[in-house]
Every structure is written in C-alpha cells, then in structure tokens.
Amino acid sequence: MADSVQASHILLMYAGSARSTASRSKEEAQKEIARLAQEIGGGADFAALAREHSDCPSGRSGGDLGRFGRGQMVGPFEDTAFGLEVGATSDVVETDFGYHLIQRTG
C-alpha cells in the first residue's frame, strides 16, 4: 500500500459547504460536477477544466495538489485518491468542502 500519492482535483463548492464563498446551490454544484465528469469521461483535458471551473486555489495549476500522505486530506477524499490507479479519475466525491473529481497523477 502506498504511503503517499500525487493527485489533482476539481472542487465545486456550494453555499453552505465548508470554507465556501460560492453562491451556487448544492443542487447546482452537483449538476455542474456531473457535467464535468461526463466531459472528462469523453476525453476532455482534466487540467484545463480544473483551471476553468475549480473553486480550489489549486485550480490555477490545473488542480495539482502535489504529493500527500495518509491523514492529510479528509476521509472520503483520501480514501478515493489512494484507491485510484495512476492516471485514473474518480467518480464524484462529496466532502464537507463540496464535490470533487480526483485524478491520481502519481
């Protein structure tokens, strides 16, 4: 089992999610993240979509979060990132911060 992974993500926050400044509703965020997942599934560039849509500051660098170890991310995010094969992209993951798409890059 890996001690650390490298991953990128797209985060869509919504009004009421942790640390959110977003005004979209939870339902709007859910619809938008599902649309982005479909685009990625169809071959769209993950990093380009992260730069355009992610509410996380990492979006500026294509969603790159760098390398992180266990215990550094919230549970559902960590479990998903560590469970992906390198190069794979997750289904939608919900955390207190909003909805994520995670791509394991290393």
N, C-alpha and C positions, 0 to 999 in steps of 0.2 A: 504494500500500500504506500502510495506517495506521501512524503512528509509535507510537500508543498506543490502547488500548481500555479500556472500562469493563466490568466483569463481576461477577457474583455466582456463588457456588458452594455446593454441599453437599458436605462431606467426611465420609466414613466411614472412620475409622482401624480398624486391627485389631492384635491382639497381634503385635509384631514390626515394624510399619511405623515409619517414621522419626518420632521425637518423640512416639510414641503412648503414651497412658495407657489405651487401650481394652483391654478384656478379651475382646472378641468375636474369634472366629477369622476368618481370611481368607475362608473359605467363607461364614460368617455375614454378613460385611460385603458380600460380593459379592451374596448373595441379597437383602439389605436394599436396597442401592443399585439393584438391578434393579427391585425393587418400587416404590421411589420414582420411578424413571424412568417406569415404567408409569403411576403416579398423575399425574405431570406431563403425560405424553402424553394422559391422559384429561381434562386441564383443571384439575388441582389447582394451587393457588397456590404458586409456587416459593418465595417469601419465607417463607410460613407453614411450609412443610416444612423449610426451612433452619433457622428458629428452633427447630423441634421436634426435628430429627434431626442437624444438622451437628455434627461434633466440632471444628470450627474456631471460634475466638472470634468470627469474622465472622458466625456463625450468629445471634448476638444482634441483629444489624442486618439480618436477612433474607438473610445470605450476601454482602452487599455488600463487595467488595474495593476499590471505588473505581477510579480510573484508573491503569493501569500501562503501562510501555513494554516494549519487547523487552529480554530479558536479566534481567528482574526475577522471572520465575517459572520453575519447572523446565520443561524442554523440552516434554514431552507436553502439559502444561497450557497453556503459551504457544502452541504450535502450534495447539491446538484453539481457544482463545479468539480468536486472530487470524483463524482460518479461518471463524468463525461470522458469519452476518449478524446485525445488531442485532435483538434480540427472539428470536433462535433459542436453543434449548437443545441441548446436546451429547448424544451417547450417553455411556455410562460411559467415563471416562478413568482409567487407572491410573497412579499415580506412586509414588515411594518413600514418600509420606505416606499412601497408601490409595487409595480410589476416590472420584472426583469426578463430579458433574454440574455443568456450567458453563452459565450463561446470560449471553449478551452483552447488556449494557444500554446500551452507547454506544460 
